């Protein structure tokens, strides 16, 4: 039996659903490779009598135009949501290629900084409306009816515990097990205003050294200074990873446990051990 040709309305509805699932307009290449497409790419363009971007426009779908800075920022935020890291130059692919990003922002680092700034502006807008970050997270993530915490016996995947010991800090109830947990705890404490150090994050760049650029408020200066932060699970990992020999400046090691030995030669960045911070918070 011959396959029935889909109507223009069916194709439009299908393309809208695919684009809604992706959070942005589906490209012709993505559609052609999609296992549940209604028909071939050539058939779609023949039905509408237009090339792909014309088809999308007729379906009411905003075409990806990566000469628009907002769409590049959207690409970066979508990449971060998918990969849990910020994109580097090699991660920008057609149609949002590195050359397009370079033309609009001057560099991939500038583009990532713009995405981070947008996220920070959204948080500042929440605070300007009287909604603190911690309150916002509580509204979004915590239900009205309390739910019991999991058993304190570690649930294991292979031989690795999936969470650490209880911390008595309600926004981060279990101790970090990896460096990525340290990053999450640091920003939770920053949003909850539990850190004595007043930081304003400028950019986060996992996989590069140092991991984070921020501004720190210095009371004696009555203003902010630029600081660089490296995240580690334990402070001595900074030495083991060879960062003490790096020419790049680093002002803080933010870690879970401070196990820095006394006999390490050379200058040492300030160490902010979050285990000690939580111990102080829970004593209050």
Secondary structure, DSSP 8 states (H G I E B T S, - for coil): -------HHHHHHHHHHHHHHHTS---HHHHHH-TT-SS-HHHHHHHHTS-HHHHHHHTT-----TTSHHHHHHHHHHHHHHHSS---GGG--TTS-HHHHHHHHSSHHHHHHHHHHHHHHHHHHHHHTT--HHHHHHHHH--SS------SS--EETTEESS--B-S-TTS-B---SHHHHHHHHHHHHHTT--SS-EEEEEE-TTSSSSEEEEEEETTTTEEEEEEEEE-SBTTHHHHTTGGG-SS---EEEESB----TT--S---EEEEHHHHHHHHHH-
